[in-house]
Amino acid sequence: MMEYRDLRAFVTLSEQLHFGQAAQRLHLTQSALSKQLKRLEAQLGAPLFERGPGATRLTALGLALLDEARELVERSERLPRLAQEVLAGTRGTLRIGFGAPVRLLLPGAIARFRAHSPEVKITLHDLSTHHQLRALLEGELDLGCCRLPAPRGWFSRPLLRDHLVAVLPADYPPCAHLGELATYPLAILRREKAPVFHDHLIHYLAQLGTPFAHLEPLSDFAAGIATAAAGIAWTLLPASIPVDHPGVRTLALTEPAASWPIGLMRPTAPDTPALAAFCDTLLEQASARP
């Protein structure tokens, strides 16, 4: 296996074309420099330099390999600097999972974070709580922003709360509570799309003590709004889902059973300075919300 020091000796001598100057630049003796070059040439199977009494020149092989060797040396020299930047939190990659409740919170937090750490790459992944938890367990996300509580033993911090809102066709009669809608068709999100939300919703409806008939499955929340606007059925959505359609009206559900906390979480405490700093920024951004 070729050693970095031998490649560096090759590149340095190719720039100096003088054994004494190259050795001085590398803080080596000329004999040590010669040994490194001979070791590299032995591995490659041919000389890299022509050594004459008046000059040192690259051979055809040396010329052909120089650019690649220079790139390898430069990459090797960048590696310690990159490691220092990652350990200092000024470089790296953060993979962030999120859902609708934090869609307004994240952009401001990311902007604040990038003002101090512009070289940290952030990728966002729009996933349900169930799918964020799975991605965190499989190491595909660095941080989740989803429904609490986190699994036992996980790191977590609360950010905000979300709650249910009923989305009704505009021509439905006025109502003060959901029990008055028991005879109307209700459309709810399929469980496989967001298992945690679906289970919460079913539990909430069961607590109301009113049997809701004609449950219609939905492929996504946008379909629920369209279904209500068409007068087919009413639906229940998180309040964080934008509802802006003239064919519907909404009824906010504010009782405790209709709300839930949203927080950041991961299996262990933040393990890099960049991730710890991003968590702090996100928490500060959340605390500043009206």
C-alpha angles and dihedrals in degrees: 000000000000116000125225092231091056092050090047090052090052093049094045094050091047088057096045100031086200123097096209095050093043092049091050092050091050093044090239137123116252090247091054090049090050091051092052092050093046090051091052093045090051090054092048095044100233142054120278095197138038107223112206130169092253105029147013117226135180116251121227088265091050091051091048094051100038100089093048092046091049091051092050091050092048092049091049091051091049093053098075091046090050091049091052091050092049091048089048091051096242097110137031141076130286120195108200126192118205145163136202097286093068099036091106094041100050102062094057092045092049092049091052092047094048091051087069101028108031093159094061108099115219122198121188125211120193104214140148119252091259093052093044091054091050092048091049091051091049093049094246094120131044095201137012126208103197148113119321147256099071119213115281113285095015126128111251142161128189118243110171145323132259129194142190125271126191115227111204134185108260092240095057113114116257114275135184100201139017095253088076089063097056093110095050123086114263122207118203134179117267112258095236090060095059113355097181094050092045093051092048090050094050091047091050093050091048090053090056089066092220119119110230113204131198099037110192121199120235128205093208143345094266088059088053092056091047091048091053092045089053091052093241098120143333121247145197120234138169109269088236090071109094112242112191111151128122091218095067143052128201137227116200116219109210105169114117094252090059095056136065139184124256119205146157118263147166135168093261136018115281106290101195131052090238093055093044090050092049091051090051091049092050092049091049091049091051093049090052093057115111 
